[in-house]
Amino acid sequence: MSILKERSLNDIYIDIQNTYKSYPYPWVIGYSGGKDSTATLQLVWNAILKLPVEQRTKPIYVISTDTLVETPVIVNYISSALQKMNTAAKEQGLNLTAHKLSPELQDTFWVNLIGKGYPAPNSVFRWCTDRMKIKPSNKFILDRVAEHGEVILALGMRRNESANRNKVIDNHEITGYKLSRHGQLRGAWVFMPVEDFTTDDIWTYLLNQPISPWGTDNRHLSALYRSAQSGECPLVVDDTTPSCGNSRFGCWTCTVVTKDKSMEAMIDSGEEWMAPLLNFRDWLSSTQNPEIKPQQREFKGRDGRIKISESGKLRYRTYKLEFSKEMIRRLLETEQQVQQYDPTFELISPAELAEIRRIWISERQDWQDELPHIYQSVTGRQMVGTFSDVFVPGATELEILNELTEEHEVPMQLVQKLLDAEWQSYGMFRRASIHSTIEKIFDQDWRTFDDVQEAIAQLENRAE
């Protein structure tokens, strides 16, 4: 049933105004650039704009999270919209500011995937959502809670999206109130202006007022949907928010889906320059093939633990360092291809490259320090930034250590980790942590691959 046939638009505006005036808390509006969040923001903007200036006192924060691997067309659209919002809000006398959020350096996609060796995300191990979407949004919201006591979080969630979404809404709804408690963010109230809107209601509202109050063209948004044959990837603030799924505007690197139909459709619609991105994504997705995992992944995780499934199969976990090097080479080659269309286009930042280099050397024992060489061989340029190598061993030390560990039948990586731990704590005023670090290193599983395979075979024989 269409809400726009049951209620007038003015009645909906009055509900929003009453909610705004009834509570002393500032508002945070999640904006992803898609239809639902755009309609939510436009409803709130128009409603508050109808109030007298003296009643528009409470601040309104518009937040949009850029994972740094978003589909480029959508990033450009959102970045432009946020700039227009800040300009228009000042001109129209609204106490509204728009903010683009992004993950911390240690949480970015490339630092985790290539630096730490995390496997490409899948439906079972979707490590990216929390780091890249939830944490930046939650930090902003909780900072506002710390500043103001409580906040109202306006989200573009609708009841008819899914049965699970209805259940989540019902679980936190407070009878008789327009607001509901957020299930995971203390001090945050949730307000859903488009809760009872259908998809047709959303498009009817947007296209009947084609120019948003901040100056973007909603017809352009409609064209983006048609070109991508897609839905929006919502602002994610908790693990109950529906993920992007099969129909989305989201990360171009997403390997949770089998095929990126959205990017394929965009390329078919004229965005041919995105083809190298799709090729890289498809190649990355292929690394989830169980048959090739033994060639690409370690048989134990970053924690040094070995995991065996209930069926007795060894679980291959983080990418091998050598494969991570192949991955960064392919990414840089992809960036070079895209830069033929736009020389300023950047797939990975200098800060991410520097952090990956640090992780490889200090945590993954890349004593040969190969990243600068890979970067120069692909781009023809030297890496930006410096790295202190005062206490970092090199190729000569690696060769000597290899001979010694073979002679004494000691795992070379074990000795490397111990030496790295010592070098990293060298000169520290307090070195108490070195003992716990050494203990953790020795506590890792240092069996060889053959030893593990033999142990699995013995377990299988006993089971028979």
C-alpha positions, 0 to 999 in steps of 0.5 A, a space after each residue: 500500500 502506497 503511503 503517499 496515497 494514505 497521507 499527504 506529503 505535508 503530513 509527513 513533513 509535520 511528523 518530521 518537524 514534530 520529532 525534530 522539535 520534541 527531542 533536544 538531541 542532534 541528528 545524524 543522517 546516514 547518506 549512501 547516495 542511493 535512493 532510500 537515503 536520498 529520499 530520507 535526507 530530502 524529506 528531513 531537509 525540506 521539513 526542517 527548512 519549513 520551520 522558522 529559522 529560530 527553531 532550526 537550532 539542533 545540529 544535523 550531521 550528514 555522514 557518508 562512508 567511503 570505504 576507499 574501494 567504492 565504485 568510482 562513479 558512485 564516489 564521484 557522485 557522492 563527493 559532489 553531493 556532499 560539497 553541494 550540501 555544505 554550500 546549500 545548507 549555509 545559503 538556506 540557513 540550515 544547521 547542517 554539515 556533511 561529512 565523508 568518513 573513511 576507515 583508519 589506515 590499519 583497517 583499509 581493504 588493501 592493508 588487510 588484503 595485501 598487507 596482512 594477507 587476509 583472504 578475499 571476503 566471502 559470505 562466511 568471512 566478511 571481515 571488510 564490513 566491520 573495518 571499513 563501514 561500521 567502525 568509521 560510522 560508529 566512531 562518528 556517532 559515538 563521538 557525537 553521543 559523547 559531545 551531546 549525550 544522545 543523538 537521533 540517527 535518521 536512516 533510510 530503512 524501509 519495512 518492506 525491504 525484507 522479513 529480517 529487516 521487519 524483525 529488527 525494526 519490531 525488536 527495537 520499536 518503542 510503542 507510541 514513539 516515533 523513535 526506537 533504541 538502536 540495538 548496538 549503539 548506546 545513546 543513539 535513537 533511530 528514526 526512519 522517515 521512509 519506514 512505510 514507503 514502498 520502492 515506488 513511493 521512493 521514486 515517486 517522491 524523488 522524481 516529482 521533485 527532481 532537483 534536490 534542495 542541495 542541488 543534485 538532479 534526482 533524474 541523474 540518480 535514476 539514470 545511475 540505477 538504470 545503467 547499473 541495474 542495481 540497488 544501493 549499498 546502505 550506510 552500515 552502522 551495525 551487523 543487522 543492517 542488510 549488506 550489499 548483496 547481489 544488487 548494489 552500489 558498493 565496493 568494486 572489489 567485492 568478492 562476496 557476490 559471484 559476479 559484479 552485475 552492477 559494474 558489468 552493466 555500467 561498462 556496457 552502458 559506456 563506462 569502458 574505462 572500468 573494465 580493468 577494475 572488473 578484470 581485477 575483481 574477477 581475478 581476486 574472486 578466483 582466489 576463493 577456488 578451493 582447488 588453488 588455495 594450497 598454492 596461494 595460501 598459508 596452512 596456518 593463520 596470522 595467529 600461527 594456529 592451524 585449523 582442521 575442519 570437522 571433515 578432517 581437511 586442512 583449512 588454508 588461511 592467509 595469503 602467502 607473502 609471495 602471492 601478496 606480492 603478485 597481488 600488489 603487482 596486479 593492482 598497480 598494473 590495473 591502476 596504470 591501465 585506468 590512469 590512461 583514462 584519468 592520470 589522477 586516478 588512484 586505486 591505492 594511496 601512498 600511505 597504504 603502500 607504506 603501511 603494507 611495506 611496514 607489515 611485510 618487513 616487520 610482521 611477515 619477514 620480507 627482509 628483502 624489502 621487495 615492495 619498492 622494487 615491485 612499485 618501480 618495476 610497474 610504475 617506473 617511479 620510486 615509492 613516496 615516503 621513507 622507511 627507517 631500516 636501522 634495525 631491519 635485516 636484509 638479503 645478506 642476513 636472510 642468506 646467513 640465517 637460512 644456512 644456520 636454520 637448515 643446519 640446526 633444523 630450526 624453522 627459519 620463520 621462527 627465528 625471524 619472528 624472534 629477531 624481529 620482535 627484538 629489533 622492534 623493541 630495541 631501545 625502548 625505555 620499557 621492554 616488559 612487552 618483549 617477554 609476552 611477545 616471545 611467549 606468543 611466538 613460541 606458542 604458535 604451531 611450528 609444525 611443518 606442512 608435512 607434519 600436519 598432513 601426517 597428523 591428519 592421516 593418523 587421525 583418519 586411520 584412527 577414525 576408520 
